[in-house]
Amino acid sequence: MRILVDSCVWSAVLRSGSLASGPVRIEMVRLIEEGCVELIGPVRQEILSGVRTQSQFDSLREALELFPEINIRSQDFVEAARLYNLCRSRGIQGSGTDFVICAVAIREHVPVFTVDADFERYAQVFPLPLHRVGSRLG
């Protein structure tokens, strides 16, 4: 099974605090051990943005290179805009990156692992596969 992990999960796992030691971290470790974790370029960029030192950046960049990347196609950006407009027409706001994640996840039939509640709202508007902590893998 493949899982597209959102940057907020990566951030929660990589920083110290309650989420870093809780069920989200445990689930992420399980997904990594089972070889399920995949990325897209914009998520990789968000994870690497704001890293304080060059050595931390380099270490994190190298670690992220271990995970397969799903290629983004031009049509994904068009679909992301369509999804954005659909949500906006229903009073739901989101970021451009969120909707690119959604478009790729739908095209690839890959669930999104996120702790961002916006994705639950998107899933009420269009069929977005979501991975939740404790979900059984294929």
Helices and strands as residue ranges (DSSP letters): E 3-5, H 7-14, H 18-21, H 23-33, E 37-38, H 41-48, H 54-64, H 74-88, H 96-108, E 112-113, H 118-123, E 130-131
